[in-house]
Structure formats: C-alpha cells, structure tokens
Amino acid sequence: MSITIREALQLPDMVQTRLIAGAGGLGNPIRWVTIVEVLEDPSRLQEGEFLITTGFGLDGDEKRLASFIPSLAKQNLSGVAIHTGFYLREIPEEFVRQADHYRLPLIEIPVEINFSTITKAILQPIMNRQFETLAYSQAIHNQMIEAALSKGGLAAIVKELAKLTGGAVKLVDALGFEVVQHGNRPLDQAEEEKESAHAVAIRASREHFGSLTLSKPKHLWKELDDVALQHAATLCALEYVKERAVSATEWRLKGDFVEELLNGKEMNESELESRCRMLGYPLHGRHLVAAVRVDVTDAFAASELHQNAITLMRRLCDRQQRSYLLRERPHSLYFVFPDDRTSLLLLEQFASRWAQLHPEQPVHVGVSNPCEQLTDVNRAAEQALFALQAYPFLAVSPSLLRYSEMQGYQFLFPYHRSQESLMGLWKPLLDPLIRYDTKHNQQLLETLDVYLQHNGNGLQTSQALFIHRHTLKYRITQIEDKTGCRLEDAHQRWQLHLALMARRLQQHLYPPQS
C-alpha cells in the first residue's frame, strides 16, 4: 500500500537526490506525494504525505524558516524534499539540525530534475502495491469466508488468520474472556519485547463484541498483515451477530418453557423429557433456581444490563459445559440449574466477575432450596425471589443469599406476600411497646431488640445501650408486662424475636409512602 523513504531513495529516478538529514525516519511510509510551492497552511497536510516544495517565501523570513520543519513534523509527514536552485540556493543549516531532531527525512532535489519525474517515480510503486494489496485482500477475503463457512466458527477464523500471517492470534470477548488462541507465543520476556502486537475491535451496529490481536516479530511484520487482521475482525463480528441470533432463539425457547413451569402448568413425563432433551437440560435429579437482579432503576439500562448478565452467565456455563434454563422478567432473571456444587461455584463466579465488570451496578443473587422435581421450580422460584427481596439487609455483594441461610427469615416465607400477614405476626406483641415508647419517649422496643441480639446477657446489653443495669432491669419488667411474655422462657423469646424480624421485613418490603 505504500513504500518507505528508504525504498524511495533507491528508485532509479531518485539516485540524483540526496538525503541531507533525518536519517532516523527512513522507515517512514509514504502514503501520497504532494507538491506545494507556497506553503501557507501546513495543517492542511495529512499524515504520511511526502512534501515536495521549492521553498518559495522562506528565504529572508526568519520566522517561517524557524517554524518550517517543526510544523511539518507536527503533521507527521513521511518526509520533505526541497527543490534547490530556485528560491533556496542551498538548504539552511537550521533545517538540517531540526530534521535530525524530529527524525524527519530531509531530501535535496537538484535543479535539473523535474517535479513530475520525482512524483511519478514514487507514486508508481505505491499504486502497484495498492493493486497488489487489493488482489491479496480479495484472496484473504475468500480464504476467510471459506473458513467461516466451514462451520468452525470463531476458532476456524482465528486459525486461518494465524496460518495466513504466521503470527499468534488471540480473540478476547467484551467480557474479558479469552475465547480462542492460535499460534506460537513468546516464551520469555526478551522475545516478547521483540514482538509487535496489533489489536482490532470487533464491532457490528455500534455493538462491541471484543478484540482480535495479532502478534508476531517486529522485523517480520507486513502491512498486509493488517489487511488480514481487519478481514478476520469483520468475519468475527458477523459470527457474533449470528451467534446472538441463535442464542436469542434458544433464550426464547428456554424462557417459554421456564415461564410455563413458573406458572404451574401441568406436564406429563413424556412432554417434560422431550422438551428438556430439545433444550439440552437434564430432567432427572434435583434442581435449584437462582434469581438475579441488577441494582439499577432506569428501565433501559436494566434491559441492557440484563443482556450483559445473560451473556456473562452463558460464557461461564460454556466454559464448564454446564446446561441451564433461563427466564427474563422485567425486574429480574431466573436461572434453573442442576443442584450440585458446580452450579453454586458458577453463581459465585458470576457474582464476583460482575463486580469486576460493573462495580457501579451491584448484582443481587438469591438461591432457592433444591427441588426434587422440575415441575416444582415454581415454588423454588418464589424462594429465590424472597431471598432476593430480603438481600439488602442480609447479604453483602457479591455474596449469594441462599434461602436456607437467611438467618431465620425463611420462616417468614409464607407471610411475605402481604403486608397484613406480616403485621399479624408482630403487631399484637410489639404494638404495645411502640405506643408506650411514643407516648413516654422511651426505648423499650430497641431494648428488647438489643437484649435478644446479645442472647439475654444483661451486662452486654447494658453496655451496648449505655444504660445502668437497674435501668435495664426496669425496662425488661416493662417489656414483659406489656407483651405478656417472660424473657426467661426460650419459646416466648423466640416468638418475640420472630415478631421483630417480621416487622423489619415488612418495613423493607413495604416501606411507608412519603
């Protein structure tokens, strides 16, 4: 696609020209040749252009002489050739010093050589290489297409790119997972420092799918390698779009099945087995449900983050060859897994990886108890959702909150569905304390809560409340009198404890309207 300054100086028509300074930039590629006699605005020049000029207007203008080379270096020109003998009899020493400083090749063209001779000499090999590039690009395109159509997917495209370029190729998706790698990698740091790595983003319709990186020794790198890399990235994007379409169909089928299970639709064993076989999910054995919610209020952002969560879970499950079912609802996602240690580890990895990828949008994960039959996932989903609702005051991200580990709140499961049911648990016992505290500006309810938290230890309770032990004794007497419960009785203590939990849960699930 281009030739370097060094190659240009070796052309037959360039033998009479002379490199004056800037030898450090001989490897600069020439993208195009521009002839300008009066250089009024250097900012119009483009990176990689090779400038040919007579230097008109420079002689005698100290300011323009001082800024000439720096202004060209700022535009990242490949080089500059000055036709001496017209307006500049010789190249100024200041030009030589600055050209060496900026590593900008400075070439002198003698008066007997025409502009057209130089222009044709340089542009001809550039055009020839562009034609070669087009032919090579078409050949690469055909080979890449053949690899993509071989049903080998992303792995086949990466393998073909490594074969064509002789380099090492790595494909990393948008979530940071290394999807596939092919080709030899440097074994030590010394070899790695001699490597050149070019990365190209994989995009389609403004969506970022990941990046494709080609690495090979610097001295073996060719511009045509970049052409192959771009072709491969385009095909990878198409492969991702295809994968997204296939996944969308799979999610829809899985989602419809899970929705029917969640709604309690009756299915016979034959139908269950047939649908599980089609979706690749094991029917037999125990199952658990994980409810996932991203902590965000904006509906559009929630939808996008749901897709990110679905993709992350799919990547993790693909790596473990773990099958699962999925249903998306407006405010949460439901995943159905076989009940085993692998599924729990996957959920932990999901929560941990999400925290790294989206630290500003915490994820909550509630996990049900195992259910014996797939047809029982509707109740398991209720358990998972209940754990999800209680998550904020029982768990810390990115932990999982399992229904069986809800610190006793699971015993309130049947009552959480309505505010009235929860109030029925605590109001008869605690309402007298609340009314007394309000009327007399006391702290009987808080005292009861702290006393139970310290397992009835009077000394620890007094210290926590910063009150005298006689004051605590008086308050305990008042609590027992107003609730009708004796705090020495373990069963009655548990009843009071459960009432406090019910009140906390009601305040969380049904906050008072402002």
Secondary structure by P-SEA (a helix, b strand, c coil): ccccaaaaaacccccccccccccccccccccbbbbbccccccccccccbbbbbccccccccaaaaaaaaaaaaaacccccccccccccccccaaaaaaaaaaccbbbbbcccccaaaaaaacaaaaaaaaaaaaaaaaaaaaaaaaaaaccccaaaaaaaaaaaccbbbbbbccccccccccccccccaaaaaabbbbbbbbccccccccbbbbbcccccccaaaaaaaaaaaaaaaaaaaaaaaaaaaaaaaaaaaaaaaaacccccaaaaaaaaaaaccccccbbbbbbbbcccccaaaaaaaaaaaaaaaaaaaaaacccccccccccbbbbbbcccaaaaaaaaaaaaaaaaacccbbbbbbbbccccccccaaaaaaaaaaaaaaccccccccbbbbccccccccccccccccaaaaaaacccccaaaaaaaaaccccaaaaaaaaaaacccaaaaaaaacccaaaaaaaaaaaaaaaccccccaaaaaaaaaaaaaaaaaaaaccccc
